[in-house]
Amino acid sequence: MDYRDLSDQFTAERLRTIERRLARIERRTNVIAAAANVGLYQFWRRKLRPRLWTPEQYSSRRLRIRPKYRLQRVPDAPPQIAMVTPSLNQGNFIRATIDSVLQQNYPKLAYVVRDGGSADETSQILQSYGGKVRWRSEPDTGQASAVNRGFGEVTGEIMGYLNSDDTLLPGTLAYIAEAFRDDPETDVVYGHRIFIDHHGFEIGRCILPPHHPETLKWADYIPQETLFWRRRVWEAVGPFDESFDFAMDWDFVLRAQTGGFRFKRLPRFLACFRYHDQQKTMDMMDDVGTDEMRRIRARYLGDVPGHYEIRHAISGYLLRQVVFDWIYRLRLAKY
């Protein structure tokens, strides 16, 4: 046998072995690269997704607000503000809600708590306030009914309601009064919200872009606990429609918007939305909430759009929300 043939055969075998190894390495590299790309995609997807309706954004932390909130001064000749708190079996949270209203120290506040006949400690808590809080506990037909009855008992140039598990931030009422005074053409205002957990610790923040009327027809992005309006709006389009249990706020603001009233998103955190397991919003979303939202979309859009149509219609607003959110997170804007 020619030794040169053996040498060539040995070299060819080694080359094939090396090629097979290189092929295996290449396949593994491709898998790793693909996984890295997916991971990178998921990373940026999480970072750039809208946090408009995402309460749990980070681990719970102590609620912090800027010192100027507590230093907010009540304007001269302040308007009277009428506020209602509807309540039903929220004894765990209602004291924090009431305290957040009373500690505003707003001089012209007409405030009433309308309890639907709670079976927990709510009545005892309300009694503990003595004459500091006006309240009534009796059966009603739901949240809209409680709010409507409450506004039948209190009057004010400015109106708003706060659910019994949410809280106002310090200085909110004085800031709202000043905002309405400085812009007499504005009829409805709302602002940024903070998400808090069962214990009142912060778990997220929602930064909103300026008001966008067309998007509001497709989705309700207005934080209810930050919403205030002039009495002329209530007289024109109120009260709340008691056929709604979930979407009463969305129905109300759309009636106001359709009526030609002017909306404005204020550049400030105004209130905290409490996220917890027992809240009505979460319990009703799947069944009652979905049906009521279909009713509203059919009324204002002419039909019931599909999920893809809704996402497409609100995509521009959501993109602006992401931009405003990142501007805030990068500390390029302060509220």
C-alpha positions as semicolon CSV with decimal commas, in nm:
position;residue;x (nm);y (nm);z (nm)
1;M;0,000;0,000;0,000
2;D;0,120;0,348;-0,083
3;Y;0,187;0,542;0,233
4;R;0,079;0,857;0,055
5;D;-0,270;0,704;0,010
6;L;-0,289;0,628;0,384
7;S;-0,181;0,980;0,465
8;D;-0,441;1,131;0,234
9;Q;-0,713;0,904;0,380
10;F;-0,615;0,997;0,737
11;T;-0,616;1,365;0,652
12;A;-0,957;1,343;0,484
13;E;-1,104;1,161;0,785
14;R;-0,970;1,426;1,020
15;L;-1,113;1,696;0,801
16;R;-1,456;1,532;0,806
17;T;-1,438;1,501;1,184
18;I;-1,345;1,864;1,218
19;E;-1,626;1,962;0,981
20;R;-1,880;1,763;1,184
21;R;-1,762;1,931;1,504
22;L;-1,779;2,272;1,342
23;A;-2,133;2,196;1,223
24;R;-2,238;2,099;1,576
25;I;-2,082;2,415;1,716
26;E;-2,256;2,623;1,450
27;R;-2,593;2,467;1,532
28;R;-2,545;2,532;1,901
29;T;-2,434;2,886;1,830
30;N;-2,744;2,946;1,621
31;V;-2,964;2,814;1,902
32;I;-2,789;3,037;2,155
33;A;-2,814;3,336;1,924
34;A;-3,182;3,271;1,864
35;A;-3,244;3,240;2,236
36;A;-3,050;3,561;2,295
37;N;-3,258;3,739;2,033
38;V;-3,580;3,613;2,189
39;G;-3,457;3,719;2,531
40;L;-3,360;4,059;2,400
41;Y;-3,700;4,092;2,233
42;Q;-3,881;3,997;2,552
43;F;-3,662;4,235;2,751
44;W;-3,747;4,534;2,532
45;R;-4,108;4,426;2,504
46;R;-4,138;4,443;2,884
47;K;-3,956;4,774;2,897
48;L;-4,162;4,937;2,624
49;R;-4,507;4,798;2,694
50;P;-4,773;5,047;2,807
51;R;-4,824;5,048;3,184
52;L;-5,160;5,221;3,164
53;W;-5,354;4,927;3,308
54;T;-5,067;4,745;3,485
55;P;-5,093;4,791;3,863
56;E;-4,810;4,560;3,974
57;Q;-4,503;4,717;3,814
58;Y;-4,245;4,660;4,087
59;S;-4,205;4,531;4,443
60;S;-4,400;4,722;4,707
61;R;-4,227;5,029;4,844
62;R;-4,309;5,318;5,072
63;L;-4,523;5,578;4,899
64;R;-4,320;5,889;4,825
65;I;-4,445;6,218;4,688
66;R;-4,279;6,550;4,629
67;P;-4,281;6,794;4,927
68;K;-4,469;7,053;4,720
69;Y;-4,781;6,834;4,739
70;R;-4,816;6,895;5,112
71;L;-4,737;7,262;5,065
72;Q;-5,014;7,322;4,811
73;R;-5,208;7,633;4,914
74;V;-5,582;7,676;4,883
75;P;-5,659;7,959;4,638
76;D;-5,836;8,274;4,750
77;A;-6,216;8,252;4,749
78;P;-6,206;7,874;4,693
79;P;-6,504;7,705;4,528
80;Q;-6,704;7,451;4,721
81;I;-6,617;7,092;4,635
82;A;-6,880;6,817;4,671
83;M;-6,740;6,468;4,726
84;V;-6,905;6,131;4,775
85;T;-6,759;5,800;4,888
86;P;-6,972;5,496;4,798
87;S;-6,900;5,200;5,021
88;L;-6,988;4,835;5,072
89;N;-6,792;4,601;5,299
90;Q;-6,464;4,789;5,266
91;G;-6,391;4,814;5,637
92;N;-6,026;4,726;5,577
93;F;-5,968;5,038;5,370
94;I;-6,239;5,298;5,434
95;R;-6,056;5,471;5,719
96;A;-5,760;5,544;5,494
97;T;-6,000;5,676;5,229
98;I;-6,183;5,910;5,466
99;D;-5,861;6,031;5,629
100;S;-5,715;6,115;5,287
101;V;-6,016;6,342;5,225
102;L;-6,031;6,505;5,570
103;Q;-5,656;6,564;5,582
104;Q;-5,684;6,781;5,272
105;N;-5,798;7,052;5,516
106;Y;-5,994;7,207;5,234
107;P;-6,211;7,483;5,387
108;K;-6,514;7,446;5,159
109;L;-6,569;7,073;5,137
110;A;-6,910;6,903;5,136
111;Y;-6,835;6,533;5,193
112;V;-7,066;6,239;5,248
113;V;-7,011;5,864;5,274
114;R;-7,293;5,651;5,133
115;D;-7,266;5,296;5,264
116;G;-7,482;5,024;5,113
117;G;-7,548;4,846;5,442
118;S;-7,210;4,683;5,502
119;A;-7,195;4,366;5,712
120;D;-6,839;4,430;5,831
121;E;-6,692;4,693;6,065
122;T;-6,769;4,987;5,833
123;S;-7,050;5,129;6,048
124;Q;-6,833;5,126;6,361
125;I;-6,556;5,305;6,173
126;L;-6,797;5,569;6,045
127;Q;-6,940;5,622;6,394
128;S;-6,587;5,675;6,530
129;Y;-6,559;6,001;6,332
130;G;-6,843;6,158;6,526
131;G;-6,954;6,479;6,356
132;K;-6,647;6,502;6,133
133;V;-6,804;6,291;5,860
134;R;-7,156;6,294;5,722
135;W;-7,266;5,943;5,639
136;R;-7,561;5,716;5,584
137;S;-7,581;5,335;5,577
138;E;-7,875;5,177;5,397
139;P;-7,931;4,930;5,113
140;D;-7,894;5,065;4,759
141;T;-7,894;4,916;4,412
142;G;-7,521;4,952;4,349
143;Q;-7,233;5,195;4,322
144;A;-7,403;5,432;4,076
145;S;-7,706;5,448;4,303
146;A;-7,489;5,531;4,605
147;V;-7,304;5,807;4,420
148;N;-7,624;5,959;4,283
149;R;-7,786;5,958;4,628
150;G;-7,473;6,111;4,776
151;F;-7,473;6,400;4,531
152;G;-7,837;6,453;4,622
153;E;-7,719;6,537;4,975
154;V;-7,418;6,761;4,905
155;T;-7,368;7,054;4,672
156;G;-7,063;7,218;4,525
157;E;-6,930;7,399;4,221
158;I;-6,684;7,113;4,168
159;M;-6,778;6,746;4,202
160;G;-6,596;6,416;4,233
161;Y;-6,623;6,084;4,407
162;L;-6,370;5,854;4,572
163;N;-6,425;5,482;4,617
164;S;-6,384;5,341;4,967
165;D;-6,059;5,161;4,887
166;D;-5,883;5,450;4,708
167;T;-5,712;5,758;4,852
168;L;-5,643;6,119;4,757
169;L;-5,288;6,246;4,763
170;P;-5,209;6,548;4,985
171;G;-5,300;6,884;4,836
172;T;-5,521;6,740;4,564
173;L;-5,837;6,937;4,640
174;A;-5,650;7,268;4,664
175;Y;-5,473;7,190;4,336
176;I;-5,803;7,099;4,166
177;A;-5,963;7,422;4,286
178;E;-5,671;7,624;4,153
179;A;-5,677;7,440;3,818
180;F;-6,046;7,519;3,764
181;R;-5,996;7,879;3,873
182;D;-5,704;7,931;3,634
183;D;-5,883;7,775;3,337
184;P;-6,252;7,871;3,343
185;E;-6,313;7,706;3,004
186;T;-6,218;7,359;3,130
187;D;-6,508;7,145;3,250
188;V;-6,357;6,806;3,337
189;V;-6,009;6,732;3,474
190;Y;-5,812;6,425;3,574
191;G;-5,447;6,341;3,641
192;H;-5,182;6,076;3,691
193;R;-5,243;5,789;3,933
194;I;-5,036;5,580;4,173
195;F;-5,112;5,211;4,227
196;I;-5,099;5,089;4,587
197;D;-5,140;4,744;4,738
198;H;-5,355;4,605;5,020
199;H;-5,129;4,766;5,281
200;G;-5,102;5,103;5,109
201;F;-4,753;5,053;4,969
202;E;-4,676;5,179;4,621
203;I;-4,653;4,915;4,347
204;G;-4,673;5,124;4,028
205;R;-4,738;5,458;3,863
206;C;-4,944;5,559;3,562
207;I;-4,836;5,862;3,360
208;L;-5,095;5,980;3,108
209;P;-5,044;6,181;2,790
210;P;-5,280;6,474;2,718
211;H;-5,648;6,400;2,668
212;H;-5,737;6,232;2,338
213;P;-6,113;6,238;2,261
214;E;-6,109;5,974;1,985
215;T;-5,926;5,716;2,196
216;L;-6,178;5,761;2,477
217;K;-6,449;5,619;2,249
218;W;-6,254;5,295;2,222
219;A;-6,119;5,251;2,576
220;D;-6,158;5,414;2,915
221;Y;-5,814;5,536;3,016
222;I;-5,925;5,806;3,266
223;P;-5,835;5,717;3,628
224;Q;-6,169;5,753;3,806
225;E;-6,022;5,844;4,145
226;T;-5,854;6,150;3,985
227;L;-6,166;6,269;3,800
228;F;-6,338;6,600;3,889
229;W;-6,594;6,805;3,698
230;R;-6,793;7,128;3,722
231;R;-7,153;7,116;3,837
232;R;-7,267;7,239;3,496
233;V;-7,153;6,906;3,353
234;W;-7,360;6,714;3,606
235;E;-7,664;6,930;3,539
236;A;-7,631;6,869;3,165
237;V;-7,547;6,498;3,144
238;G;-7,577;6,350;3,495
239;P;-7,656;6,152;3,697
240;F;-7,467;5,824;3,662
241;D;-7,657;5,559;3,469
242;E;-7,761;5,305;3,733
243;S;-7,794;5,030;3,473
244;F;-7,413;5,013;3,476
245;D;-7,224;4,834;3,754
246;F;-6,875;4,842;3,602
247;A;-6,855;5,106;3,327
248;M;-7,057;5,387;3,485
249;D;-6,759;5,624;3,480
250;W;-6,678;5,561;3,115
251;D;-7,042;5,616;3,021
252;F;-7,048;5,942;3,218
253;V;-6,732;6,092;3,067
254;L;-6,838;5,994;2,715
255;R;-7,173;6,166;2,765
256;A;-6,984;6,473;2,887
257;Q;-6,745;6,463;2,593
258;T;-7,030;6,417;2,345
259;G;-7,204;6,712;2,510
260;G;-6,915;6,936;2,408
261;F;-6,755;6,978;2,751
262;R;-6,382;7,042;2,757
263;F;-6,146;6,786;2,916
264;K;-5,794;6,839;3,046
265;R;-5,533;6,602;3,183
266;L;-5,351;6,778;3,467
267;P;-4,973;6,730;3,507
268;R;-4,983;6,589;3,859
269;F;-5,046;6,273;4,060
270;L;-5,386;6,324;4,221
271;A;-5,485;5,996;4,386
272;C;-5,401;5,633;4,456
273;F;-5,584;5,334;4,313
274;R;-5,574;5,039;4,550
275;Y;-5,517;4,702;4,383
276;H;-5,638;4,406;4,589
277;D;-5,811;4,071;4,548
278;Q;-6,155;4,176;4,673
279;Q;-6,209;4,484;4,462
280;K;-6,515;4,508;4,241
281;T;-6,318;4,605;3,932
282;M;-6,134;4,273;3,919
283;D;-6,436;4,062;4,015
284;M;-6,658;4,208;3,743
285;M;-6,417;4,248;3,453
286;D;-6,472;3,911;3,285
287;D;-6,851;3,899;3,276
288;V;-7,035;4,219;3,367
289;G;-6,751;4,448;3,262
290;T;-6,712;4,296;2,918
291;D;-7,084;4,320;2,846
292;E;-7,105;4,681;2,960
293;M;-6,803;4,785;2,755
294;R;-6,965;4,626;2,449
295;R;-7,277;4,832;2,511
296;I;-7,078;5,153;2,527
297;R;-6,869;5,080;2,217
298;A;-7,180;4,987;2,021
299;R;-7,340;5,317;2,121
300;Y;-7,047;5,544;2,033
301;L;-6,880;5,348;1,752
302;G;-7,189;5,209;1,582
303;D;-7,093;4,843;1,630
304;V;-6,892;4,614;1,857
305;P;-6,530;4,605;1,735
306;G;-6,304;4,305;1,782
307;H;-5,999;4,295;2,004
308;Y;-5,761;4,361;1,711
309;E;-5,960;4,665;1,600
310;I;-5,954;4,807;1,952
311;R;-5,579;4,755;1,990
312;H;-5,517;4,916;1,652
313;A;-5,741;5,215;1,731
314;I;-5,573;5,290;2,064
315;S;-5,216;5,207;1,955
316;G;-5,123;5,571;1,897
317;Y;-5,239;5,674;2,244
318;L;-5,059;5,377;2,401
319;L;-4,737;5,473;2,223
320;R;-4,767;5,827;2,359
321;Q;-4,827;5,680;2,704
322;V;-4,504;5,481;2,679
323;V;-4,315;5,795;2,575
324;F;-4,456;6,001;2,864
325;D;-4,386;5,714;3,102
326;W;-4,020;5,693;2,999
327;I;-3,978;6,070;3,011
328;Y;-4,093;6,048;3,374
329;R;-3,881;5,743;3,456
330;L;-3,572;5,907;3,311
331;R;-3,649;6,211;3,530
332;L;-3,681;6,440;3,232
333;A;-4,016;6,550;3,375
334;K;-4,131;6,579;3,735
335;Y;-4,488;6,570;3,863
